[in-house]
Amino acid sequence: TSCLFWCQGGWGQIDMLLCGLEMMSLWFFFTAPEKGGAQRFALGYVFAGLAMLAKGPVGLGIPIGIYVAVTLVSGGLATLKRWHWLWGIPLACAIPGAWLWLAVRENPPSEYFHAMFGAKSFGRVLADHHAQAFYYYLKTFPLDFLPWTVFLPAAYRALEPGVLRRRLVAWVLVVIFLFSLSVGKRNLYILTAWPGAAKLIAASWGGF
């Protein structure tokens, strides 16, 4: 029910699909340690691979970034010392890799790969027509998260200091930070921060 989600939810843009796939990936990552591991991690990487297929390397980078940041602030360094990284990342990359292999067999024009690996992926990190200042998301996020933005300071105070608060704050901040490093910026790029912020408010609601 936040402003940007409400507006974008009615459009057929790829960003909402990307956010949904990344959230599915995160759900499997976060529930894997409690529910037996390898199979759920595998599903997490599959959804990350589908997210890559939707919109490039960010589909893998953002779920992993959130998972690592949230796990670290929870004191779960030991949880990160697992073998799934060695086979999971190649598994995720195999999904867009298979698509590209099939595309190569069809002899597409060079512009196809230029757009995929240039303008649509790495080009946005270094140079883009959506170039904005480093602090761009600090201006857009408070407006786009309305009306819930007004509750965020109180939500932070109402939620007792502890693991849950650290996890949710880390979730939001790591997404904003990672996309702030890119030259190209649009408010849609940080949609994955919204669920973390919404969870922060929901978790603290009883404390109001």
ZADO-1210 file (C-alpha; in nm, 4 decimals, padded with zeros to 6 digits):
<atoms>
<atom x="00.0000" y="00.0000" z="00.0000" code="THR" pos="1"/>
<atom x="00.2954" y="00.2336" z="-00.0328" code="SER" pos="2"/>
<atom x="00.2835" y="00.4902" z="-00.3105" code="CYS" pos="3"/>
<atom x="00.5347" y="00.3429" z="-00.5549" code="LEU" pos="4"/>
<atom x="00.4261" y="-00.0194" z="-00.5087" code="PHE" pos="5"/>
<atom x="00.0623" y="00.0745" z="-00.5506" code="TRP" pos="6"/>
<atom x="00.1349" y="00.2612" z="-00.8745" code="CYS" pos="7"/>
<atom x="00.3782" y="00.0107" z="-01.0242" code="GLN" pos="8"/>
<atom x="00.1681" y="-00.2915" z="-00.9349" code="GLY" pos="9"/>
<atom x="-00.0764" y="-00.2035" z="-01.2112" code="GLY" pos="10"/>
<atom x="00.1882" y="-00.1810" z="-01.4820" code="TRP" pos="11"/>
<atom x="00.3425" y="-00.4610" z="-01.6829" code="GLY" pos="12"/>
<atom x="00.6978" y="-00.3406" z="-01.6201" code="GLN" pos="13"/>
<atom x="00.9721" y="-00.5922" z="-01.5607" code="ILE" pos="14"/>
<atom x="01.0784" y="-00.4318" z="-01.2307" code="ASP" pos="15"/>
<atom x="00.7830" y="-00.5717" z="-01.0352" code="MET" pos="16"/>
<atom x="00.8490" y="-00.9212" z="-01.1740" code="LEU" pos="17"/>
<atom x="01.2153" y="-00.8816" z="-01.0831" code="LEU" pos="18"/>
<atom x="01.1220" y="-00.7840" z="-00.7267" code="CYS" pos="19"/>
<atom x="00.8891" y="-01.0831" z="-00.6938" code="GLY" pos="20"/>
<atom x="01.1535" y="-01.3290" z="-00.8148" code="LEU" pos="21"/>
<atom x="01.4145" y="-01.1785" z="-00.5828" code="GLU" pos="22"/>
<atom x="01.1727" y="-01.2085" z="-00.2898" code="MET" pos="23"/>
<atom x="01.1122" y="-01.5755" z="-00.3699" code="MET" pos="24"/>
<atom x="01.4872" y="-01.6289" z="-00.3808" code="SER" pos="25"/>
<atom x="01.5265" y="-01.4598" z="-00.0414" code="LEU" pos="26"/>
<atom x="01.2456" y="-01.6624" z="00.1112" code="TRP" pos="27"/>
<atom x="01.4206" y="-01.9874" z="00.0229" code="PHE" pos="28"/>
<atom x="01.7593" y="-01.8539" z="00.1396" code="PHE" pos="29"/>
<atom x="01.6251" y="-01.7395" z="00.4766" code="PHE" pos="30"/>
<atom x="01.4284" y="-02.0575" z="00.5459" code="THR" pos="31"/>
<atom x="01.6983" y="-02.3001" z="00.4289" code="ALA" pos="32"/>
<atom x="01.8965" y="-02.3230" z="00.7574" code="PRO" pos="33"/>
<atom x="01.5853" y="-02.4201" z="00.9562" code="GLU" pos="34"/>
<atom x="01.4355" y="-02.6582" z="00.7017" code="LYS" pos="35"/>
<atom x="01.7152" y="-02.8740" z="00.5848" code="GLY" pos="36"/>
<atom x="01.9298" y="-02.6735" z="00.3591" code="GLY" pos="37"/>
<atom x="02.0417" y="-02.7854" z="00.0177" code="ALA" pos="38"/>
<atom x="01.7070" y="-02.8216" z="-00.1575" code="GLN" pos="39"/>
<atom x="01.5832" y="-02.4823" z="-00.0419" code="ARG" pos="40"/>
<atom x="01.9135" y="-02.3162" z="-00.1270" code="PHE" pos="41"/>
<atom x="01.8863" y="-02.4725" z="-00.4730" code="ALA" pos="42"/>
<atom x="01.5379" y="-02.3245" z="-00.5188" code="LEU" pos="43"/>
<atom x="01.6694" y="-01.9893" z="-00.3989" code="GLY" pos="44"/>
<atom x="01.9362" y="-01.9956" z="-00.6689" code="TYR" pos="45"/>
<atom x="01.6839" y="-02.1029" z="-00.9319" code="VAL" pos="46"/>
<atom x="01.4665" y="-01.8016" z="-00.8572" code="PHE" pos="47"/>
<atom x="01.7764" y="-01.5805" z="-00.8591" code="ALA" pos="48"/>
<atom x="01.8581" y="-01.7243" z="-01.2015" code="GLY" pos="49"/>
<atom x="01.5076" y="-01.6403" z="-01.3226" code="LEU" pos="50"/>
<atom x="01.5559" y="-01.2890" z="-01.1841" code="ALA" pos="51"/>
<atom x="01.8797" y="-01.2657" z="-01.3854" code="MET" pos="52"/>
<atom x="01.6881" y="-01.3785" z="-01.6904" code="LEU" pos="53"/>
<atom x="01.4401" y="-01.0984" z="-01.6221" code="ALA" pos="54"/>
<atom x="01.6889" y="-00.8148" z="-01.5778" code="LYS" pos="55"/>
<atom x="02.0504" y="-00.9202" z="-01.5708" code="GLY" pos="56"/>
<atom x="02.3146" y="-00.9713" z="-01.2983" code="PRO" pos="57"/>
<atom x="02.1242" y="-00.7599" z="-01.0448" code="VAL" pos="58"/>
<atom x="01.8804" y="-01.0491" z="-01.0104" code="GLY" pos="59"/>
<atom x="02.1506" y="-01.2530" z="-00.8379" code="LEU" pos="60"/>
<atom x="02.3507" y="-00.9746" z="-00.6761" code="GLY" pos="61"/>
<atom x="02.0680" y="-00.8171" z="-00.4768" code="ILE" pos="62"/>
<atom x="01.9298" y="-01.1347" z="-00.3117" code="PRO" pos="63"/>
<atom x="02.2818" y="-01.2426" z="-00.2186" code="ILE" pos="64"/>
<atom x="02.3643" y="-00.8926" z="-00.0927" code="GLY" pos="65"/>
<atom x="02.0552" y="-00.8840" z="00.1293" code="ILE" pos="66"/>
<atom x="02.1062" y="-01.2397" z="00.2539" code="TYR" pos="67"/>
<atom x="02.4712" y="-01.1810" z="00.3445" code="VAL" pos="68"/>
<atom x="02.4085" y="-00.8438" z="00.5129" code="ALA" pos="69"/>
<atom x="02.1115" y="-00.9680" z="00.7153" code="VAL" pos="70"/>
<atom x="02.2952" y="-01.2835" z="00.8205" code="THR" pos="71"/>
<atom x="02.6054" y="-01.0929" z="00.9275" code="LEU" pos="72"/>
<atom x="02.4181" y="-00.8447" z="01.1479" code="VAL" pos="73"/>
<atom x="02.2429" y="-01.1435" z="01.3067" code="SER" pos="74"/>
<atom x="02.5771" y="-01.2862" z="01.4139" code="GLY" pos="75"/>
<atom x="02.5387" y="-01.5732" z="01.1705" code="GLY" pos="76"/>
<atom x="02.8829" y="-01.5755" z="01.0127" code="LEU" pos="77"/>
<atom x="02.8989" y="-01.9524" z="01.0546" code="ALA" pos="78"/>
<atom x="02.5812" y="-01.9838" z="00.8479" code="THR" pos="79"/>
<atom x="02.7591" y="-01.8262" z="00.5517" code="LEU" pos="80"/>
<atom x="03.0390" y="-02.0836" z="00.5644" code="LYS" pos="81"/>
<atom x="02.8576" y="-02.3388" z="00.3549" code="ARG" pos="82"/>
<atom x="02.9296" y="-02.5195" z="00.0304" code="TRP" pos="83"/>
<atom x="02.6161" y="-02.4002" z="-00.1462" code="HIS" pos="84"/>
<atom x="02.7995" y="-02.0949" z="-00.2835" code="TRP" pos="85"/>
<atom x="03.0210" y="-02.3195" z="-00.4965" code="LEU" pos="86"/>
<atom x="02.7365" y="-02.4901" z="-00.6805" code="TRP" pos="87"/>
<atom x="02.4539" y="-02.2391" z="-00.6253" code="GLY" pos="88"/>
<atom x="02.5967" y="-01.9421" z="-00.8129" code="ILE" pos="89"/>
<atom x="02.6785" y="-02.1543" z="-01.1229" code="PRO" pos="90"/>
<atom x="02.3261" y="-02.2995" z="-01.0989" code="LEU" pos="91"/>
<atom x="02.1754" y="-01.9491" z="-01.1027" code="ALA" pos="92"/>
<atom x="02.3977" y="-01.8414" z="-01.3921" code="CYS" pos="93"/>
<atom x="02.3084" y="-02.1549" z="-01.5896" code="ALA" pos="94"/>
<atom x="01.9508" y="-02.0318" z="-01.6393" code="ILE" pos="95"/>
<atom x="02.0355" y="-01.7127" z="-01.8317" code="PRO" pos="96"/>
<atom x="02.3334" y="-01.9042" z="-01.9754" code="GLY" pos="97"/>
<atom x="02.1017" y="-02.1589" z="-02.1359" code="ALA" pos="98"/>
<atom x="01.8917" y="-01.8764" z="-02.2810" code="TRP" pos="99"/>
<atom x="02.2002" y="-01.7106" z="-02.4287" code="LEU" pos="100"/>
<atom x="02.3193" y="-02.0395" z="-02.5758" code="TRP" pos="101"/>
<atom x="01.9860" y="-02.0855" z="-02.7505" code="LEU" pos="102"/>
<atom x="01.9974" y="-01.7241" z="-02.8652" code="ALA" pos="103"/>
<atom x="02.3436" y="-01.7693" z="-03.0168" code="VAL" pos="104"/>
<atom x="02.2172" y="-02.0651" z="-03.2180" code="ARG" pos="105"/>
<atom x="01.9572" y="-01.8365" z="-03.3786" code="GLU" pos="106"/>
<atom x="02.2283" y="-01.5973" z="-03.5058" code="ASN" pos="107"/>
<atom x="02.0783" y="-01.2796" z="-03.3593" code="PRO" pos="108"/>
<atom x="02.2023" y="-00.9342" z="-03.4647" code="PRO" pos="109"/>
<atom x="02.4920" y="-00.7922" z="-03.2637" code="SER" pos="110"/>
<atom x="02.2611" y="-00.5284" z="-03.1167" code="GLU" pos="111"/>
<atom x="02.0853" y="-00.8027" z="-02.9166" code="TYR" pos="112"/>
<atom x="02.3935" y="-00.8857" z="-02.7120" code="PHE" pos="113"/>
<atom x="02.5078" y="-00.5244" z="-02.7001" code="HIS" pos="114"/>
<atom x="02.1840" y="-00.4271" z="-02.5313" code="ALA" pos="115"/>
<atom x="02.1912" y="-00.7239" z="-02.2941" code="MET" pos="116"/>
<atom x="02.5523" y="-00.6937" z="-02.1792" code="PHE" pos="117"/>
<atom x="02.5983" y="-00.3236" z="-02.2430" code="GLY" pos="118"/>
<atom x="02.3177" y="-00.0766" z="-02.1902" code="ALA" pos="119"/>
<atom x="02.0864" y="-00.3081" z="-01.9960" code="LYS" pos="120"/>
<atom x="02.3412" y="-00.4455" z="-01.7515" code="SER" pos="121"/>
<atom x="02.6899" y="-00.3142" z="-01.6960" code="PHE" pos="122"/>
<atom x="02.6378" y="00.0103" z="-01.8852" code="GLY" pos="123"/>
<atom x="02.4004" y="00.1365" z="-01.6173" code="ARG" pos="124"/>
<atom x="02.6691" y="00.0966" z="-01.3544" code="VAL" pos="125"/>
<atom x="02.9263" y="00.3121" z="-01.5325" code="LEU" pos="126"/>
<atom x="02.7288" y="00.5478" z="-01.7575" code="ALA" pos="127"/>
<atom x="02.3606" y="00.5842" z="-01.8213" code="ASP" pos="128"/>
<atom x="02.1020" y="00.8375" z="-01.9338" code="HIS" pos="129"/>
<atom x="01.9413" y="00.7915" z="-01.5908" code="HIS" pos="130"/>
<atom x="02.2559" y="00.9275" z="-01.4219" code="ALA" pos="131"/>
<atom x="02.1872" y="01.0748" z="-01.0785" code="GLN" pos="132"/>
<atom x="02.3824" y="01.1877" z="-00.7729" code="ALA" pos="133"/>
<atom x="02.4959" y="00.9349" z="-00.5108" code="PHE" pos="134"/>
<atom x="02.2294" y="01.0554" z="-00.2643" code="TYR" pos="135"/>
<atom x="01.9422" y="01.0224" z="-00.5153" code="TYR" pos="136"/>
<atom x="01.7603" y="00.7457" z="-00.3266" code="TYR" pos="137"/>
<atom x="01.7758" y="00.9388" z="-00.0004" code="LEU" pos="138"/>
<atom x="01.5463" y="01.1897" z="-00.1709" code="LYS" pos="139"/>
<atom x="01.3135" y="00.9542" z="-00.3554" code="THR" pos="140"/>
<atom x="01.2623" y="00.6755" z="-00.1013" code="PHE" pos="141"/>
<atom x="01.0840" y="00.8888" z="00.1636" code="PRO" pos="142"/>
<atom x="00.8354" y="01.0120" z="-00.0983" code="LEU" pos="143"/>
<atom x="00.7816" y="00.6800" z="-00.2713" code="ASP" pos="144"/>
<atom x="00.7243" y="00.4934" z="00.0556" code="PHE" pos="145"/>
<atom x="00.4422" y="00.7264" z="00.1624" code="LEU" pos="146"/>
<atom x="00.2178" y="00.7083" z="00.3587" code="PRO" pos="147"/>
<atom x="00.4276" y="00.4672" z="00.5654" code="TRP" pos="148"/>
<atom x="00.7353" y="00.6890" z="00.5676" code="THR" pos="149"/>
<atom x="00.5837" y="00.8946" z="00.8493" code="VAL" pos="150"/>
<atom x="00.5811" y="00.5821" z="01.0706" code="PHE" pos="151"/>
<atom x="00.9414" y="00.4765" z="01.0097" code="LEU" pos="152"/>
<atom x="01.1109" y="00.6771" z="01.2906" code="PRO" pos="153"/>
<atom x="00.8512" y="00.5635" z="01.5437" code="ALA" pos="154"/>
<atom x="00.8709" y="00.2069" z="01.4121" code="ALA" pos="155"/>
<atom x="01.2457" y="00.2027" z="01.4689" code="TYR" pos="156"/>
<atom x="01.1964" y="00.3242" z="01.8270" code="ARG" pos="157"/>
<atom x="00.9008" y="00.0962" z="01.8975" code="ALA" pos="158"/>
<atom x="01.0846" y="-00.2177" z="01.7883" code="LEU" pos="159"/>
<atom x="01.3126" y="-00.3200" z="02.0709" code="GLU" pos="160"/>
<atom x="01.6864" y="-00.3199" z="01.9974" code="PRO" pos="161"/>
<atom x="01.7858" y="-00.6649" z="01.8907" code="GLY" pos="162"/>
<atom x="01.8387" y="-00.9065" z="01.6062" code="VAL" pos="163"/>
<atom x="01.5084" y="-00.8408" z="01.4276" code="LEU" pos="164"/>
<atom x="01.5599" y="-00.4659" z="01.4085" code="ARG" pos="165"/>
<atom x="01.9182" y="-00.5060" z="01.2899" code="ARG" pos="166"/>
<atom x="01.8112" y="-00.7534" z="01.0217" code="ARG" pos="167"/>
<atom x="01.5369" y="-00.5333" z="00.8770" code="LEU" pos="168"/>
<atom x="01.7419" y="-00.2130" z="00.8853" code="VAL" pos="169"/>
<atom x="02.0315" y="-00.3938" z="00.7156" code="ALA" pos="170"/>
<atom x="01.7906" y="-00.5230" z="00.4489" code="TRP" pos="171"/>
<atom x="01.6785" y="-00.1717" z="00.3549" code="VAL" pos="172"/>
<atom x="02.0170" y="-00.0036" z="00.3783" code="LEU" pos="173"/>
<atom x="02.2129" y="-00.2601" z="00.1753" code="VAL" pos="174"/>
<atom x="01.9722" y="-00.2288" z="-00.1202" code="VAL" pos="175"/>
<atom x="01.9895" y="00.1513" z="-00.1153" code="ILE" pos="176"/>
<atom x="02.3683" y="00.1459" z="-00.0780" code="PHE" pos="177"/>
<atom x="02.4339" y="-00.1027" z="-00.3586" code="LEU" pos="178"/>
<atom x="02.2193" y="00.0858" z="-00.6081" code="PHE" pos="179"/>
<atom x="02.3674" y="00.4181" z="-00.4977" code="SER" pos="180"/>
<atom x="02.7039" y="00.2934" z="-00.6281" code="LEU" pos="181"/>
<atom x="02.5598" y="00.2768" z="-00.9791" code="SER" pos="182"/>
<atom x="02.5638" y="00.5840" z="-01.2029" code="VAL" pos="183"/>
<atom x="02.2221" y="00.5037" z="-01.3482" code="GLY" pos="184"/>
<atom x="01.9444" y="00.5440" z="-01.0913" code="LYS" pos="185"/>
<atom x="01.5659" y="00.5200" z="-01.0965" code="ARG" pos="186"/>
<atom x="01.3326" y="00.4883" z="-00.8032" code="ASN" pos="187"/>
<atom x="01.2167" y="00.1515" z="-00.9431" code="LEU" pos="188"/>
<atom x="01.5616" y="00.0009" z="-00.9009" code="TYR" pos="189"/>
<atom x="01.5361" y="-00.0227" z="-00.5210" code="ILE" pos="190"/>
<atom x="01.1932" y="-00.1888" z="-00.5050" code="LEU" pos="191"/>
<atom x="01.3448" y="-00.4775" z="-00.3076" code="THR" pos="192"/>
<atom x="01.4010" y="-00.2359" z="-00.0174" code="ALA" pos="193"/>
<atom x="01.0244" y="-00.1893" z="00.0222" code="TRP" pos="194"/>
<atom x="00.9460" y="-00.5325" z="00.1735" code="PRO" pos="195"/>
<atom x="01.2184" y="-00.4818" z="00.4345" code="GLY" pos="196"/>
<atom x="01.0809" y="-00.1410" z="00.5314" code="ALA" pos="197"/>
<atom x="00.7251" y="-00.2746" z="00.5372" code="ALA" pos="198"/>
<atom x="00.8308" y="-00.5629" z="00.7635" code="LYS" pos="199"/>
<atom x="00.9967" y="-00.3131" z="00.9986" code="LEU" pos="200"/>
<atom x="00.6702" y="-00.1245" z="01.0398" code="ILE" pos="201"/>
<atom x="00.4613" y="-00.4413" z="01.0703" code="ALA" pos="202"/>
<atom x="00.6936" y="-00.5935" z="01.3314" code="ALA" pos="203"/>
<atom x="00.6814" y="-00.2798" z="01.5461" code="SER" pos="204"/>
<atom x="00.3097" y="-00.2041" z="01.5094" code="TRP" pos="205"/>
<atom x="00.2182" y="-00.3511" z="01.8466" code="GLY" pos="206"/>
<atom x="00.4767" y="-00.1240" z="02.0071" code="GLY" pos="207"/>
<atom x="00.3045" y="00.1909" z="01.8932" code="PHE" pos="208"/>
</atoms>
